[in-house]
């Protein structure tokens, strides 16, 4: 970030510049400090034991991150700043703070800067599943070459159908059709298989 008098210039996703005012910067730094206090050495040690990459995370639990996010109102600018860090915990909090009215072009771009498959699943199950354009976005993302978009779409549809037992037939048809596909990415295929067996 670069200081300019009372504002800061921030590059978001390498695409455009955002002016970050003092209040937004304060909230952003406050959340990052609070995330750091949630650090769990035991979680990180467990992840290292199974060979997981721990470079971009501190090991905070999802429950503690959800509690932290609940103290803030949805805020697109704040969510985008957190997402842009490409850190696990910040991206999970971003999923919880991103407003539902965020336009589909912007949220589609987010998945190009997703940290990993875990975050893509959170993005789908926490955010996309209740987006007003769930059906349209999922239909597009399931055909994407980006495995994170496919993962988010599958996770969103699964969560939506779990929460809405009397869901519109279109969502169910789209999900059932997706589960019959053979996906190129191994993780996405494993996820589809898991949903096929458990839902």
ZAGUPA-742867 format. One line per field, with one value per residue (C-alpha): x, y, z; chain; residue number from 1; residue in one letter. Coordinates in steps of 0.2 Angstrom, whole numbers. Each point is the difference from the previous one (the first is absolute). Layout:
c1 X|...
c2 Y|...
c3 Z|...
ch A|...
i NUM|...
aa a|...
***
This chain:
c1 0|6|-5|-8|-4|-15|-3|9|1|-3|2|-14|3|13|-15|-4|4|-11|0|0|-5|6|-16|1|19|-3|-13|11|15|-11|-7|18|6|-15|3|18|-6|-10|16|1|17|-8|-10|15|10|-14|0|19|-1|-11|10|-12|7|-1|9|-16|-9|1|-11|-15|-16|-15|-11|11|1|-19|-2|13|-10|-16|7|0|-14|2|11|6|16|5|-3|10|15|0|-2|14|12|-1|1|-11|-8|-2|-9|-12|-5|-2|-12|-10|0|-3|-17|-13|-3|18|-1|4|14|10|-3|4|17|3|2|15|9|-7|14|-5|-14|-5|-3|-10|-11|-3|-4|-13|-8|1|-3|-5|-14|-11|5|-16|9|5|-8|8|17|0|-5|15|12|-3|6|16|18|3|-1|-3|-16|-6|3|-9|-15|-1|1|-12|-13|2|-2|-15|-9|4|-7|-15|-8|-14|12|-4|2|12|13|-2|1|16|8|-5|6|17|2|0|14|18|10|18|7|2|-5|-16|-4|2|-11|-14|2|-2|-16|-6|2|-6|-14
c2 0|18|15|15|14|-7|-15|-15|-7|-19|-11|-13|-17|9|7|17|13|3|15|-6|13|0|-8|-15|-1|-1|-14|-10|1|-3|-16|-6|3|-9|-15|-1|-1|-16|-9|-18|-8|-17|1|5|-14|-12|6|-1|-18|-5|10|15|16|12|15|11|-4|2|-15|10|-11|4|2|14|8|0|8|13|4|2|15|9|5|-6|12|-3|11|-8|-18|4|6|-16|-11|9|-6|-18|-6|-14|8|17|-8|-10|16|8|-13|5|19|0|8|-11|15|-1|-1|-17|7|5|-16|-10|9|-5|-18|3|6|-14|-7|-18|-13|2|18|-3|-12|13|13|-11|-6|16|13|-6|-12|15|12|6|-6|-17|-10|11|1|-19|-4|10|-5|-19|2|10|-5|7|-14|12|7|-18|-4|15|-4|-18|5|14|-11|-14|13|8|-17|-5|16|0|-17|7|8|5|-14|10|0|-19|-4|11|-9|-17|3|6|-15|-11|10|-6|14|3|5|-14|10|6|-18|-7|14|-5|-18|5|9|-14|-12|11|11
c3 0|-3|10|-8|13|9|-12|-5|-17|-1|-15|0|-9|-11|-10|6|14|15|11|18|13|17|8|-12|3|18|-1|-12|12|15|-7|-5|18|7|-12|5|19|-6|-5|5|0|3|-16|-10|7|-4|-18|-2|6|-14|-13|-2|-6|14|-8|-1|16|19|4|7|1|-11|15|7|-17|-1|17|-5|-16|9|9|-17|-12|-18|-10|-18|1|16|-6|-16|10|11|-16|-8|14|-7|18|6|15|-9|-15|12|9|-17|-5|15|-3|-19|-2|-10|-12|-7|-19|-8|-10|15|10|-16|0|18|-3|-11|16|11|12|-2|-1|18|-2|-17|10|14|-14|-7|17|9|-13|-17|6|5|-14|-10|-16|6|-14|-14|8|4|-18|-7|13|-2|-18|5|-2|17|13|14|-9|-3|18|7|-12|6|18|-1|-9|13|15|-8|-3|18|7|-12|-1|-11|-12|-17|-12|-11|14|3|-18|-2|15|-6|-17|6|11|-15|-9|0|5|-5|16|13|15|-9|-5|18|6|-13|6|18|-4|-11|15|14|-7
ch A|A|A|A|A|A|A|A|A|A|A|A|A|A|A|A|A|A|A|A|A|A|A|A|A|A|A|A|A|A|A|A|A|A|A|A|A|A|A|A|A|A|A|A|A|A|A|A|A|A|A|A|A|A|A|A|A|A|A|A|A|A|A|A|A|A|A|A|A|A|A|A|A|A|A|A|A|A|A|A|A|A|A|A|A|A|A|A|A|A|A|A|A|A|A|A|A|A|A|A|A|A|A|A|A|A|A|A|A|A|A|A|A|A|A|A|A|A|A|A|A|A|A|A|A|A|A|A|A|A|A|A|A|A|A|A|A|A|A|A|A|A|A|A|A|A|A|A|A|A|A|A|A|A|A|A|A|A|A|A|A|A|A|A|A|A|A|A|A|A|A|A|A|A|A|A|A|A|A|A|A|A|A|A|A|A|A|A|A|A|A|A|A|A|A|A|A|A|A
i 1|2|3|4|5|6|7|8|9|10|11|12|13|14|15|16|17|18|19|20|21|22|23|24|25|26|27|28|29|30|31|32|33|34|35|36|37|38|39|40|41|42|43|44|45|46|47|48|49|50|51|52|53|54|55|56|57|58|59|60|61|62|63|64|65|66|67|68|69|70|71|72|73|74|75|76|77|78|79|80|81|82|83|84|85|86|87|88|89|90|91|92|93|94|95|96|97|98|99|100|101|102|103|104|105|106|107|108|109|110|111|112|113|114|115|116|117|118|119|120|121|122|123|124|125|126|127|128|129|130|131|132|133|134|135|136|137|138|139|140|141|142|143|144|145|146|147|148|149|150|151|152|153|154|155|156|157|158|159|160|161|162|163|164|165|166|167|168|169|170|171|172|173|174|175|176|177|178|179|180|181|182|183|184|185|186|187|188|189|190|191|192|193|194|195|196|197|198|199
aa x|x|x|x|x|x|x|x|x|x|x|x|x|x|x|x|x|x|x|x|x|x|x|x|x|x|x|x|x|x|x|x|x|x|x|x|x|x|x|x|x|x|x|x|x|x|x|x|x|x|x|x|x|x|x|x|x|x|x|x|x|x|x|x|x|x|x|x|x|x|x|x|x|x|x|x|x|x|x|x|x|x|x|x|x|x|x|x|x|x|x|x|x|x|x|x|x|x|x|x|x|x|x|x|x|x|x|x|x|x|x|x|x|x|x|x|x|x|x|x|x|x|x|x|x|x|x|x|x|x|x|x|x|x|x|x|x|x|x|x|x|x|x|x|x|x|x|x|x|x|x|x|x|x|x|x|x|x|x|x|x|x|x|x|x|x|x|x|x|x|x|x|x|x|x|x|x|x|x|x|x|x|x|x|x|x|x|x|x|x|x|x|x|x|x|x|x|x|x
***
